[in-house]
Amino acid sequence: MHFGVLGSGIIGLTTALELQKEFPTARVSVIADRFNEDTVSYVAAGIFRPGTSFMGPTQEITQKWMTDAFNYWDELRRSKEAPLAGVCQLSSGYIYSRTSPSIVRNHFIEKLLPVYRRATEEELKLCHGGWKYGSFFTTCLTESRLFLPFATKKFLENGGEVVRQHVKNFFEVPQNFDVLLNCTGMGAKELCSDQHLVPIRGQVLKVRAPWVKTAFYGDYDTYVLPGFETVTLGGCRQFDSYNTEWCKYDSMAIRERCYDLLPSLRKAEIVRECVGLRPHRSVVRVEPELITNPEGRRLKIVHNYGHGGYGVTTAPGTAKYAVGLVRDLLAGNSKL
């Protein structure tokens, strides 16, 4: 048995590791032309907090993805590998809003996280802004800068192989795989001619502020998220923008909003500024497909892409689901 995984971001690597777990005697190859710091996953803040609009094929399946993903990160957090994997507990986080109490609610995680409760009047005053509504939560944090090389090393130690190749067509893959898993993120737009996949441009600043231990979310996509070595300040969500260049105006707006939220950040050293295109799909695509080329060659494919800005959060959950679809394909139980 030989499986191919297209893509080496967080979706591809968690999928490859899940394949090795479920099919321990199989060969697994990761095929990609970008690795680690060249992937969008690398700059993600990595806090387990999915957006309420995130959607799979059904509400039930989406909630299962969330549950499986959180359990994966939480189990890894409790293990001795946690420091190497870059996974820890974020003991305190706040979501604030001046607009509506519904903004600070999250149906995916209110019963899933260790703590998710309404913020007190005193807690609403922790940050500047005259906040009317708020929630407090405890969650997991994954530093992709550490997790990606950790996952790659684990994959290789398990007998996996990495092939550096840019794939423009599924039939360009170098070998005949029993099943090919498509985890190419924005690459799937061209690869699958998927017009439902659009980029949501994001820009963040990484600053050195070791005194910040709490995550804060405010209105207008404002957030301050502590990591292992830096704090992420954001952000912006520019729909259908392909601009990968740093924008000084976005940077100014982010700094102004974050400094207003937490004035002590004004003295923080800016380490770097990052731009990424989040691969957004209104319904995340995790499904099987059977394709045939003009010569009659057939390929069994399981797609796993379109996670938007919640790839790190949901990757282990959709990986587990995708590998379940692989199992169904091989057993002949697929609905194809």
PANU-752387 format. One record per residue: x negated, y, z of N, C-alpha, C in turn; residue in one letter; residue number from 1. Coordinates in steps of 0.05 Angstrom, whole numbers, plus 5000, padded with zeros to 4 digits. Example, Ala and Ser with C-alpha at 12.3 -4.5 7.8 and 13.67 -1.06 7.14 Angstrom:
% PANU-752387
    n.u    n.v    n.w   ca.u   ca.v   ca.w    c.u    c.v    c.w   res     n
   4736   4886   5156   4754   4910   5156   4736   4934   5156     A     1
   4743   4955   5142   4727   4979   5143   4742   5001   5157     S     2
END
This chain:
% PANU-752387
    n.u    n.v    n.w   ca.u   ca.v   ca.w    c.u    c.v    c.w   res     n
   4983   4976   5000   5000   5000   5000   4982   5025   5000     M     1
   4989   5044   4983   4973   5068   4980   4991   5092   4977     H     2
   4988   5111   4996   5004   5135   4995   4987   5160   4989     F     3
   4998   5178   4974   4985   5204   4969   5000   5226   4982     G     4
   4986   5245   4993   4998   5269   5005   4986   5293   4991     V     5
   5004   5309   4978   4995   5333   4965   4997   5356   4985     L     6
   4975   5369   4991   4975   5392   5009   4961   5385   5035     G     7
   4944   5404   5045   4929   5399   5070   4934   5420   5091     S     8
   4957   5434   5089   4964   5452   5111   4976   5436   5134     G     9
   4990   5449   5152   5000   5435   5175   5021   5415   5168     I    10
   5037   5420   5146   5057   5401   5138   5044   5376   5126     I    11
   5024   5380   5109   5011   5357   5096   4996   5340   5117     G    12
   4982   5352   5135   4966   5337   5154   4983   5322   5174     L    13
   5004   5334   5185   5022   5320   5203   5036   5297   5189     T    14
   5042   5301   5163   5055   5279   5147   5035   5256   5143     T    15
   5010   5263   5137   4989   5242   5132   4985   5226   5158     A    16
   4984   5240   5181   4980   5226   5206   5004   5208   5213     L    17
   5027   5218   5207   5052   5202   5212   5052   5177   5194     E    18
   5043   5180   5169   5041   5156   5152   5022   5135   5163     L    19
   4999   5144   5173   4979   5126   5185   4990   5112   5210     Q    20
   5007   5126   5225   5019   5115   5249   5039   5094   5241     K    21
   5056   5099   5222   5078   5081   5214   5069   5058   5196     E    22
   5048   5063   5180   5037   5043   5162   5007   5039   5167     F    23
   4999   5027   5189   4971   5027   5198   4952   5012   5178     P    24
   4962   4995   5162   4945   4980   5143   4944   4993   5115     T    25
   4959   5014   5111   4960   5027   5085   4937   5047   5081     A    26
   4930   5052   5056   4912   5073   5049   4927   5099   5046     R    27
   4916   5120   5056   4929   5147   5054   4908   5167   5044     V    28
   4915   5181   5022   4898   5201   5011   4911   5228   5012     S    29
   4896   5248   5021   4906   5276   5020   4893   5289   4996     V    30
   4909   5301   4979   4899   5314   4954   4906   5344   4956     I    31
   4886   5361   4955   4890   5389   4958   4866   5405   4947     A    32
   4871   5430   4941   4848   5447   4932   4842   5469   4953     D    33
   4858   5469   4975   4853   5489   4996   4854   5474   5023     R    34
   4835   5481   5041   4833   5468   5067   4828   5489   5089     F    35
   4837   5482   5113   4832   5498   5137   4837   5528   5133     N    36
   4816   5545   5133   4820   5574   5133   4832   5584   5107     E    37
   4833   5567   5086   4844   5576   5061   4874   5570   5059     D    38
   4886   5558   5080   4914   5552   5080   4929   5574   5095     T    39
   4955   5577   5089   4972   5596   5103   4975   5588   5133     V    40
   4974   5562   5138   4977   5552   5166   4956   5563   5184     S    41
   4932   5568   5174   4909   5575   5190   4913   5600   5207     Y    42
   4928   5620   5196   4932   5645   5211   4957   5646   5227     V    43
   4973   5625   5227   4998   5625   5241   4994   5627   5271     A    44
   5012   5642   5285   5010   5646   5314   5016   5619   5328     A    45
   5034   5603   5317   5037   5576   5327   5054   5572   5352     G    46
   5071   5591   5358   5088   5588   5382   5113   5573   5374     I    47
   5121   5553   5390   5145   5537   5384   5169   5554   5391     F    48
   5179   5567   5370   5203   5583   5372   5215   5586   5344     R    49
   5231   5567   5336   5242   5568   5308   5263   5590   5305     P    50
   5265   5601   5281   5285   5621   5276   5313   5607   5275     G    51
   5333   5622   5283   5360   5610   5284   5372   5604   5256     T    52
   5360   5617   5235   5370   5612   5208   5357   5588   5195     S    53
   5337   5576   5208   5323   5553   5196   5343   5531   5192     F    54
   5343   5518   5169   5363   5498   5163   5353   5476   5145     M    55
   5359   5451   5154   5355   5427   5138   5381   5420   5124     G    56
   5384   5395   5115   5408   5387   5100   5433   5388   5117     P    57
   5431   5382   5143   5454   5384   5161   5445   5396   5188     T    58
   5463   5405   5204   5457   5416   5230   5445   5394   5248     Q    59
   5456   5370   5246   5447   5347   5262   5418   5340   5256     E    60
   5412   5338   5230   5385   5331   5222   5365   5353   5230     I    61
   5374   5379   5227   5356   5401   5234   5350   5400   5264     T    62
   5370   5395   5281   5365   5393   5309   5346   5370   5316     Q    63
   5349   5348   5301   5331   5325   5306   5302   5333   5299     K    64
   5299   5347   5277   5272   5357   5270   5260   5373   5293     W    65
   5276   5391   5304   5267   5408   5326   5259   5391   5350     M    66
   5276   5372   5358   5271   5356   5381   5246   5339   5377     T    67
   5243   5326   5354   5220   5309   5349   5194   5326   5348     D    68
   5196   5350   5337   5173   5368   5335   5164   5377   5363     A    69
   5183   5386   5379   5175   5395   5406   5163   5372   5422     F    70
   5175   5348   5420   5165   5325   5435   5137   5319   5427     N    71
   5131   5321   5401   5104   5316   5391   5084   5336   5403     Y    72
   5091   5362   5401   5072   5382   5412   5069   5380   5442     W    73
   5091   5374   5455   5090   5373   5485   5074   5348   5494     D    74
   5077   5326   5480   5061   5302   5486   5032   5307   5481     E    75
   5025   5320   5459   4997   5327   5453   4986   5346   5474     L    76
   5003   5365   5483   4995   5385   5503   4987   5371   5529     R    77
   5001   5349   5536   4996   5335   5561   4973   5315   5559     R    78
   4963   5311   5535   4941   5291   5531   4914   5303   5536     S    79
   4894   5286   5538   4866   5295   5542   4855   5308   5517     K    80
   4869   5304   5494   4860   5316   5468   4869   5345   5465     E    81
   4886   5355   5483   4898   5381   5480   4879   5404   5475     A    82
   4856   5406   5490   4838   5428   5484   4826   5427   5456     P    83
   4819   5403   5446   4808   5400   5420   4829   5405   5398     L    84
   4854   5397   5404   4876   5401   5385   4886   5430   5385     A    85
   4879   5445   5405   4888   5473   5406   4917   5476   5414     G    86
   4926   5457   5432   4954   5458   5441   4955   5463   5471     V    87
   4971   5482   5479   4974   5487   5508   5002   5497   5514     C    88
   5008   5501   5539   5034   5511   5547   5033   5542   5548     Q    89
   5052   5555   5537   5056   5583   5541   5077   5586   5563     L    90
   5068   5594   5586   5085   5594   5610   5106   5615   5610     S    91
   5102   5637   5596   5122   5658   5596   5124   5673   5570     S    92
   5148   5676   5561   5154   5691   5537   5181   5705   5539     G    93
   5183   5729   5527   5207   5744   5528   5216   5752   5500     Y    94
   5243   5751   5496   5255   5762   5471   5273   5785   5480     I    95
   5268   5808   5469   5283   5832   5476   5299   5843   5452     Y    96
   5321   5856   5458   5336   5870   5437   5351   5893   5449     S    97
   5354   5914   5433   5371   5936   5441   5398   5935   5426     R    98
   5400   5915   5407   5422   5914   5388   5445   5896   5397     T    99
   5438   5871   5403   5459   5851   5408   5449   5829   5425     S   100
   5466   5818   5443   5458   5795   5460   5453   5770   5444     P   101
   5466   5768   5420   5463   5744   5404   5435   5741   5393     S   102
   5421   5764   5390   5393   5763   5379   5374   5749   5398     I   103
   5379   5749   5424   5361   5737   5443   5369   5708   5450     V   104
   5389   5698   5436   5397   5670   5440   5385   5653   5417     R   105
   5381   5627   5423   5371   5609   5403   5382   5581   5408     N   106
   5402   5573   5392   5416   5548   5397   5398   5524   5393     H   107
   5376   5526   5378   5358   5503   5374   5343   5495   5399     F   108
   5336   5515   5415   5317   5509   5437   5326   5515   5465     I   109
   5350   5526   5468   5360   5533   5495   5361   5509   5513     E   110
   5368   5486   5502   5369   5461   5518   5345   5443   5514     K   111
   5326   5452   5497   5303   5436   5491   5278   5444   5506     L   112
   5274   5469   5509   5250   5479   5523   5253   5475   5553     L   113
   5230   5473   5568   5231   5470   5597   5247   5492   5611     P   114
   5244   5516   5601   5259   5539   5612   5269   5557   5590     V   115
   5294   5564   5590   5305   5584   5571   5329   5596   5586     Y   116
   5325   5621   5594   5346   5634   5611   5348   5663   5604     R   117
   5369   5675   5614   5373   5704   5611   5353   5719   5627     R   118
   5342   5741   5616   5323   5758   5630   5337   5775   5651     A   119
   5324   5779   5673   5335   5796   5694   5333   5825   5687     T   120
   5346   5842   5702   5344   5871   5698   5315   5881   5701     E   121
   5301   5869   5721   5273   5876   5726   5256   5868   5702     E   122
   5261   5844   5691   5245   5835   5669   5250   5851   5643     E   123
   5273   5862   5640   5279   5879   5617   5262   5905   5617     L   124
   5251   5911   5641   5235   5936   5644   5205   5930   5642     K   125
   5197   5905   5637   5169   5898   5635   5155   5912   5612     L   126
   5170   5916   5590   5160   5929   5566   5175   5955   5561     C   127
   5161   5974   5549   5174   5999   5541   5194   5994   5519     H   128
   5216   6010   5519   5235   6007   5497   5264   6009   5505     G   129
   5270   6010   5530   5297   6011   5539   5314   5988   5530     G   130
   5304   5964   5535   5317   5939   5526   5343   5934   5541     W   131
   5364   5926   5526   5390   5920   5538   5394   5890   5542     K   132
   5382   5874   5525   5386   5845   5526   5359   5831   5525     Y   133
   5358   5807   5537   5333   5793   5537   5336   5764   5546     G   134
   5317   5747   5538   5315   5719   5547   5286   5714   5555     S   135
   5283   5696   5574   5257   5686   5583   5255   5657   5575     F   136
   5231   5649   5566   5227   5621   5559   5199   5611   5564     F   137
   5196   5585   5566   5170   5572   5568   5168   5552   5544     T   138
   5145   5552   5531   5144   5535   5507   5115   5525   5502     T   139
   5111   5513   5478   5084   5504   5470   5071   5523   5451     C   140
   5045   5525   5451   5030   5541   5433   5009   5523   5419     L   141
   5008   5525   5392   4989   5510   5376   4971   5529   5361     T   142
   4946   5529   5366   4926   5545   5352   4918   5530   5327     E   143
   4929   5538   5304   4924   5524   5279   4894   5524   5272     S   144
   4880   5545   5279   4851   5546   5274   4836   5522   5286     R   145
   4847   5511   5308   4836   5488   5321   4850   5462   5312     L   146
   4876   5464   5309   4891   5439   5303   4885   5428   5275     F   147
   4882   5445   5255   4877   5436   5228   4851   5419   5226     L   148
   4828   5428   5236   4804   5411   5235   4807   5387   5253     P   149
   4821   5389   5275   4826   5366   5293   4842   5345   5278     F   150
   4863   5353   5265   4880   5334   5251   4865   5321   5227     A   151
   4849   5337   5213   4833   5327   5191   4813   5305   5201     T   152
   4800   5311   5223   4780   5293   5234   4794   5267   5243     K   153
   4817   5269   5255   4832   5246   5264   4841   5229   5240     K   154
   4850   5243   5219   4859   5230   5194   4836   5214   5182     F   155
   4813   5226   5180   4789   5212   5169   4780   5189   5186     L   156
   4781   5192   5212   4773   5171   5231   4792   5147   5228     E   157
   4817   5152   5221   4836   5131   5217   4834   5117   5190     N   158
   4814   5125   5175   4809   5112   5149   4820   5128   5125     G   159
   4831   5152   5130   4842   5168   5108   4820   5179   5090     G   160
   4828   5187   5067   4809   5199   5048   4820   5226   5037     E   161
   4802   5244   5031   4809   5270   5022   4799   5274   4993     V   162
   4816   5283   4976   4809   5288   4948   4813   5317   4942     V   163
   4792   5331   4933   4795   5360   4927   4803   5363   4898     R   164
   4828   5371   4893   4838   5373   4866   4863   5392   4866     Q   165
   4864   5409   4846   4888   5425   4842   4907   5410   4823     H   166
   4931   5405   4833   4950   5389   4817   4972   5407   4806     V   167
   4974   5408   4780   4995   5424   4766   5019   5408   4758     K   168
   5015   5382   4758   5036   5364   4749   5034   5338   4765     N   169
   5056   5327   4774   5055   5303   4791   5040   5280   4778     F   170
   5041   5279   4751   5028   5257   4737   4998   5262   4733     F   171
   4988   5284   4743   4959   5288   4743   4945   5275   4766     E   172
   4960   5265   4785   4947   5253   4809   4929   5230   4799     V   173
   4905   5227   4812   4885   5210   4801   4891   5180   4803     P   174
   4910   5171   4819   4915   5143   4822   4945   5137   4822     Q   175
   4952   5111   4820   4980   5103   4822   4986   5098   4851     N   176
   5002   5116   4862   5010   5113   4890   5037   5100   4892     F   177
   5041   5085   4914   5067   5073   4919   5088   5095   4924     D   178
   5080   5115   4939   5097   5139   4943   5079   5163   4945     V   179
   5087   5185   4933   5073   5210   4934   5089   5230   4951     L   180
   5076   5242   4971   5090   5261   4988   5082   5290   4981     L   181
   5101   5306   4974   5096   5333   4965   5098   5353   4988     N   182
   5075   5362   4998   5074   5381   5021   5059   5406   5012     C   183
   5065   5417   4989   5049   5437   4976   5058   5466   4982     T   184
   5078   5470   4999   5086   5497   5007   5094   5513   4982     G   185
   5082   5537   4979   5089   5554   4956   5081   5542   4930     M   186
   5062   5523   4931   5054   5509   4906   5076   5494   4893     G   187
   5097   5487   4909   5119   5472   4899   5136   5488   4880     A   188
   5134   5514   4881   5150   5531   4863   5143   5525   4833     K   189
   5117   5522   4828   5108   5515   4801   5110   5485   4796     E   190
   5101   5470   4816   5100   5441   4813   5127   5429   4808     L   191
   5148   5440   4822   5175   5429   4820   5194   5447   4804     C   192
   5183   5469   4793   5200   5489   4780   5224   5496   4799     S   193
   5218   5501   4824   5238   5505   4844   5244   5535   4847     D   194
   5266   5544   4836   5272   5573   4838   5285   5580   4865     Q   195
   5291   5561   4881   5301   5566   4908   5279   5572   4928     H   196
   5254   5568   4920   5231   5572   4937   5220   5600   4932     L   197
   5220   5617   4953   5210   5644   4950   5190   5651   4972     V   198
   5171   5668   4966   5152   5676   4987   5164   5697   5005     P   199
   5158   5695   5030   5164   5717   5049   5136   5726   5059     I   200
   5129   5750   5050   5102   5760   5057   5101   5768   5086     R   201
   5079   5760   5099   5074   5768   5126   5047   5780   5130     G   202
   5044   5799   5148   5018   5811   5154   5016   5813   5185     Q   203
   4993   5806   5196   4989   5807   5225   4961   5817   5231     V   204
   4958   5826   5255   4932   5834   5265   4924   5815   5287     L   205
   4899   5807   5288   4888   5791   5310   4871   5809   5327     K   206
   4878   5812   5352   4863   5831   5369   4852   5816   5394     V   207
   4831   5827   5405   4820   5816   5430   4832   5830   5454     R   208
   4850   5816   5467   4865   5827   5491   4869   5804   5511     A   209
   4847   5796   5524   4849   5772   5542   4868   5776   5566     P   210
   4876   5801   5572   4894   5806   5594   4923   5800   5587     W   211
   4929   5796   5561   4956   5789   5553   4960   5759   5554     V   212
   4977   5750   5571   4982   5721   5575   5011   5714   5569     K   213
   5027   5734   5563   5056   5730   5559   5063   5738   5530     T   214
   5082   5724   5518   5091   5730   5491   5115   5750   5493     A   215
   5116   5769   5475   5138   5788   5474   5148   5790   5446     F   216
   5174   5789   5443   5187   5794   5417   5206   5818   5421     Y   217
   5206   5836   5402   5224   5859   5402   5240   5861   5376     G   218
   5255   5882   5373   5270   5887   5348   5251   5892   5325     D   219
   5261   5890   5301   5247   5897   5276   5222   5879   5272     Y   220
   5225   5854   5278   5204   5834   5274   5178   5843   5288     D   221
   5181   5853   5312   5158   5861   5328   5151   5838   5347     T   222
   5125   5831   5348   5117   5810   5367   5088   5812   5375     Y   223
   5084   5804   5400   5057   5803   5412   5054   5775   5423     V   224
   5036   5759   5411   5034   5730   5417   5006   5722   5424     L   225
   5001   5715   5450   4974   5707   5458   4966   5681   5446     P   226
   4940   5678   5439   4929   5653   5430   4905   5645   5447     G   227
   4889   5627   5437   4866   5617   5452   4844   5638   5455     F   228
   4839   5653   5433   4817   5673   5434   4827   5701   5427     E   229
   4849   5703   5412   4859   5729   5404   4889   5730   5409     T   230
   4899   5755   5406   4928   5759   5409   4938   5768   5381     V   231
   4960   5756   5372   4971   5763   5346   4992   5785   5349     T   232
   4988   5806   5333   5008   5828   5332   5022   5828   5305     L   233
   5048   5829   5306   5063   5829   5281   5088   5845   5283     G   234
   5102   5846   5262   5096   5833   5237   5114   5845   5216     G   235
   5117   5831   5194   5135   5839   5172   5144   5814   5157     C   236
   5168   5817   5145   5179   5795   5129   5189   5807   5103     R   237
   5172   5806   5083   5179   5819   5057   5187   5798   5037     Q   238
   5213   5796   5033   5225   5775   5016   5217   5778   4987     F   239
   5208   5755   4976   5201   5753   4947   5178   5772   4940     D   240
   5159   5776   4959   5135   5791   4953   5112   5772   4950     S   241
   5097   5776   4928   5074   5759   4922   5047   5773   4929     Y   242
   5049   5796   4942   5026   5812   4948   5009   5799   4970     N   243
   4985   5790   4964   4968   5778   4984   4946   5797   4994     T   244
   4948   5822   4986   4929   5842   4995   4938   5855   5021     E   245
   4919   5862   5038   4925   5876   5063   4935   5904   5057     W   246
   4956   5912   5071   4969   5938   5066   4965   5956   5091     C   247
   4953   5979   5087   4947   5997   5110   4973   6008   5123     K   248
   4994   6010   5107   5019   6021   5117   5033   6000   5135     Y   249
   5032   5975   5127   5043   5954   5144   5027   5953   5170     D   250
   5001   5955   5168   4984   5954   5191   4991   5977   5211     S   251
   4995   6001   5200   5002   6023   5217   5028   6019   5231     M   252
   5048   6008   5216   5074   6004   5228   5073   5982   5250     A   253
   5058   5961   5245   5055   5940   5265   5042   5950   5290     I   254
   5020   5965   5286   5006   5976   5310   5024   5995   5326     R   255
   5039   6012   5312   5056   6031   5326   5077   6016   5343     E   256
   5090   5996   5331   5111   5982   5345   5100   5965   5368     R   257
   5078   5952   5364   5066   5936   5385   5054   5953   5407     C   258
   5042   5975   5400   5031   5993   5421   5053   6005   5438     Y   259
   5076   6011   5425   5099   6022   5440   5110   6001   5459     D   260
   5109   5976   5450   5119   5954   5466   5101   5948   5490     L   261
   5075   5948   5484   5055   5942   5505   5031   5962   5502     L   262
   5033   5986   5515   5013   6007   5511   4984   5998   5516     P   263
   4980   5978   5533   4952   5970   5539   4938   5959   5514     S   264
   4953   5952   5494   4941   5942   5469   4925   5963   5453     L   265
   4930   5988   5460   4915   6009   5446   4885   6007   5449     R   266
   4877   5995   5471   4848   5992   5476   4837   5965   5466     K   267
   4854   5949   5454   4845   5923   5444   4829   5925   5419     A   268
   4808   5910   5417   4791   5910   5392   4806   5894   5370     E   269
   4808   5905   5347   4819   5890   5324   4798   5872   5312     I   270
   4803   5846   5313   4784   5827   5303   4787   5823   5273     V   271
   4811   5820   5263   4816   5817   5235   4845   5822   5229     R   272
   4851   5826   5203   4879   5829   5194   4884   5808   5172     E   273
   4907   5795   5174   4912   5772   5156   4939   5776   5142     C   274
   4939   5765   5117   4963   5766   5101   4969   5737   5092     V   275
   4994   5730   5092   5002   5703   5082   5029   5703   5069     G   276
   5034   5685   5051   5060   5682   5038   5074   5657   5049     L   277
   5095   5662   5065   5109   5640   5077   5127   5627   5056     R   278
   5126   5600   5053   5142   5587   5032   5171   5582   5042     P   279
   5189   5600   5035   5216   5600   5046   5236   5587   5027     H   280
   5253   5570   5038   5275   5558   5023   5299   5559   5042     R   281
   5322   5568   5032   5346   5570   5049   5353   5544   5062     S   282
   5349   5522   5048   5351   5495   5059   5324   5482   5055     V   283
   5310   5476   5076   5283   5463   5074   5286   5437   5059     V   284
   5268   5432   5041   5271   5408   5024   5255   5385   5035     R   285
   5269   5366   5046   5257   5341   5055   5275   5319   5044     V   286
   5268   5309   5020   5285   5289   5007   5269   5273   4986     E   287
   5279   5249   4979   5265   5233   4959   5273   5240   4930     P   288
   5256   5234   4912   5262   5238   4884   5247   5218   4867     E   289
   5259   5208   4847   5246   5189   4828   5243   5204   4801     L   290
   5219   5207   4792   5215   5221   4767   5201   5203   4747     I   291
   5206   5208   4721   5194   5192   4699   5183   5210   4678     T   292
   5159   5205   4668   5147   5222   4647   5154   5210   4620     N   293
   5148   5225   4598   5156   5215   4571   5144   5188   4564     P   294
   5122   5180   4576   5110   5154   4571   5123   5132   4587     E   295
   5141   5139   4604   5156   5118   4619   5144   5112   4647     G   296
   5123   5127   4654   5111   5124   4681   5130   5135   4702     R   297
   5135   5120   4723   5153   5128   4744   5138   5135   4770     R   298
   5147   5154   4784   5135   5162   4809   5157   5165   4831     L   299
   5152   5153   4853   5169   5157   4876   5157   5180   4893     K   300
   5173   5200   4897   5164   5224   4911   5182   5230   4935     I   301
   5170   5238   4957   5185   5249   4979   5175   5278   4983     V   302
   5193   5297   4980   5187   5325   4983   5188   5333   5012     H   303
   5171   5352   5020   5171   5362   5048   5159   5390   5047     N   304
   5176   5410   5040   5166   5437   5037   5189   5457   5041     Y   305
   5181   5483   5043   5201   5504   5045   5207   5513   5074     G   306
   5187   5510   5092   5192   5515   5120   5190   5545   5128     H   307
   5184   5562   5109   5182   5590   5115   5161   5596   5136     G   308
   5169   5613   5156   5150   5620   5177   5150   5601   5200     G   309
   5162   5577   5197   5164   5559   5219   5152   5532   5214     Y   310
   5130   5532   5198   5116   5507   5191   5104   5494   5215     G   311
   5089   5510   5231   5076   5498   5254   5097   5488   5274     V   312
   5118   5503   5278   5139   5495   5297   5151   5468   5289     T   313
   5158   5465   5264   5175   5442   5256   5159   5419   5242     T   314
   5134   5423   5236   5119   5404   5220   5121   5375   5230     A   315
   5117   5369   5255   5118   5341   5264   5146   5329   5260     P   316
   5166   5345   5263   5194   5335   5260   5200   5328   5231     G   317
   5193   5346   5213   5199   5340   5185   5181   5318   5174     T   318
   5156   5316   5185   5138   5294   5178   5150   5267   5185     A   319
   5160   5265   5209   5173   5240   5218   5197   5233   5200     K   320
   5212   5253   5194   5236   5248   5177   5227   5240   5149     Y   321
   5207   5253   5138   5197   5247   5111   5186   5218   5109     A   322
   5172   5210   5130   5161   5182   5130   5184   5162   5133     V   323
   5205   5169   5147   5229   5152   5147   5241   5149   5120     G   324
   5240   5170   5103   5250   5168   5076   5232   5150   5059     L   325
   5205   5151   5065   5186   5133   5051   5194   5104   5057     V   326
   5199   5099   5082   5206   5072   5090   5232   5063   5076     R   327
   5251   5080   5073   5276   5073   5059   5270   5068   5029     D   328
   5253   5085   5017   5246   5081   4989   5234   5053   4984     L   329
   5215   5046   5002   5202   5020   4999   5220   4996   5004     L   330
   5239   5001   5022   5258   4979   5028   5281   4977   5009     A   331
   5283   4997   4991   5305   4997   4972   5331   5008   4984     G   332
   5328   5021   5007   5353   5032   5020   5358   5062   5014     N   333
   5341   5073   4996   5345   5101   4989   5370   5105   4973     S   334
   5381   5129   4975   5406   5136   4960   5400   5144   4931     K   335
   5375   5142   4923   5368   5149   4895   5381   5130   4876     L   336
END
